[in-house]
Amino acid sequence: MSRILALDPGAKRIGVAVSDPLAIVAQSLKVVEKTRGHGWAAEVENLVAEYQVAEVVIGLPRNMDGSEGPAAAEARRMVEILNSRLSVPVVVWDERLSTVAAQRMFRETGVKMRRAKKHLDGVAAALILQGYLDYRAKNTEKG
């Protein structure tokens, strides 16, 4: 098996997480700043090559009722851009409340949000990826 990379798209930053080579455990990797142009896409492209990634998962921020708003439309644009640049599949994964869960983790461990802010997007990406990995493992077992 190969690694899977996950992205948590935000307005200013993209959280990035990567799985272990067996695609069992997710870990936060970094945060990529979104700037004008597609510099972020080049950085993702480099990470895919560096970590020998077989698949990219992009968190799709849906509203609580399941509908898609402007943030989901931006995530879908990211999918289109990456599909044109990468030779690996790019899929979307529902990421409702991943950032809220990441914030809760920091609060529960006593980390001040001011200090946690720079890591928040990466942790949210790891939560998205772990959910995706767990889902894949569960459905592979059913076979």
C-alpha positions in Angstrom: 0.0 0.0 0.0 1.0 3.6 -0.3 0.6 6.8 1.6 -2.5 9.0 1.4 -2.3 12.8 1.7 -5.1 14.9 3.1 -5.9 18.6 2.7 -8.0 20.7 4.9 -8.8 23.8 2.7 -9.2 27.1 4.4 -9.5 30.7 3.2 -5.9 31.5 4.1 -4.2 28.2 4.8 -4.4 24.6 3.8 -3.7 22.0 6.5 -1.8 18.9 5.2 -1.6 15.5 6.8 -0.1 12.2 5.5 -0.7 8.6 6.4 1.9 6.0 7.2 3.0 3.7 4.3 0.3 1.2 5.2 -2.4 3.9 5.2 -3.5 3.1 8.8 -2.5 6.2 10.8 -2.7 9.9 9.9 -0.3 12.5 11.1 -0.3 16.2 10.7 2.4 17.3 8.3 2.3 21.0 7.7 0.3 24.1 6.8 0.5 25.6 3.4 -0.2 29.3 3.0 -2.7 30.1 0.2 -1.4 33.0 -1.8 -2.4 34.3 -5.2 -2.0 31.9 -8.0 -1.6 28.2 -7.6 1.7 28.1 -5.6 -0.2 25.9 -3.1 -0.8 23.3 -5.8 2.9 23.2 -6.7 3.6 22.6 -3.1 1.1 19.8 -2.9 2.5 18.3 -6.1 6.0 18.3 -4.5 4.6 16.6 -1.3 2.9 13.9 -3.4 6.2 13.1 -5.1 8.3 13.3 -1.9 6.0 11.0 0.1 5.1 8.7 -2.8 1.4 9.4 -2.3 -1.1 7.2 -4.1 -4.2 9.3 -3.4 -5.1 12.8 -2.2 -8.2 13.5 0.0 -9.6 17.0 0.2 -11.9 17.9 3.0 -15.3 19.1 1.7 -16.7 21.6 4.1 -20.5 21.0 4.0 -23.1 22.9 6.0 -24.6 21.0 8.9 -27.7 20.2 6.8 -25.4 18.6 4.2 -25.7 21.4 1.6 -22.7 23.0 0.0 -21.8 26.7 0.3 -19.0 28.9 -1.0 -16.2 27.0 1.0 -17.3 23.7 -0.6 -17.2 25.3 -4.1 -13.7 26.4 -3.4 -12.7 22.9 -2.3 -14.2 21.5 -5.5 -12.1 24.1 -7.5 -9.0 22.8 -5.7 -10.0 19.3 -6.8 -10.1 20.4 -10.4 -6.8 22.1 -10.2 -5.1 19.1 -8.6 -6.7 16.7 -11.0 -5.1 18.6 -13.8 -1.6 18.5 -12.1 -1.5 15.1 -10.4 -1.4 11.6 -11.7 -3.0 10.2 -8.6 -6.7 10.2 -7.7 -8.1 13.2 -5.9 -11.2 12.6 -3.8 -13.4 14.6 -1.5 -14.3 13.6 2.0 -16.9 15.3 4.3 -15.0 17.3 6.9 -17.9 18.8 8.9 -16.6 19.8 12.3 -13.0 18.7 11.8 -11.7 22.1 12.8 -14.1 22.2 15.8 -12.8 18.8 16.9 -9.2 20.0 16.5 -9.9 23.1 18.6 -11.5 20.8 21.3 -8.4 18.6 21.3 -6.2 21.6 22.0 -8.5 22.9 24.7 -8.7 19.6 26.5 -5.0 19.2 26.5 -4.6 22.7 28.0 -2.9 24.3 24.9 -3.9 27.9 24.5 -5.6 28.6 21.2 -3.2 31.5 20.5 -0.4 29.0 20.6 -2.4 26.2 18.8 -3.6 28.4 15.9 -0.6 27.7 13.7 -1.1 23.9 14.1 -4.9 23.9 14.0 -5.2 23.4 10.2 -2.7 20.5 10.1 -4.5 18.7 13.0 -7.8 19.2 11.3 -6.3 17.6 8.1 -5.1 14.7 10.2 -8.6 14.2 11.7 -10.1 14.3 8.1 -7.5 11.8 7.0 -8.0 9.5 10.0 -11.7 9.4 9.3 -11.1 8.5 5.7 -8.6 5.8 6.6 -10.9 4.3 9.2 -13.8 4.2 6.7 -11.6 2.6 4.1 -10.3 -0.1 6.5 -13.8 -0.9 7.7 -15.2 -1.2 4.2 -12.2 -3.2 3.0 -12.8 -5.7 5.9 -16.4 -6.3 4.7 -14.8 -7.1 1.4 
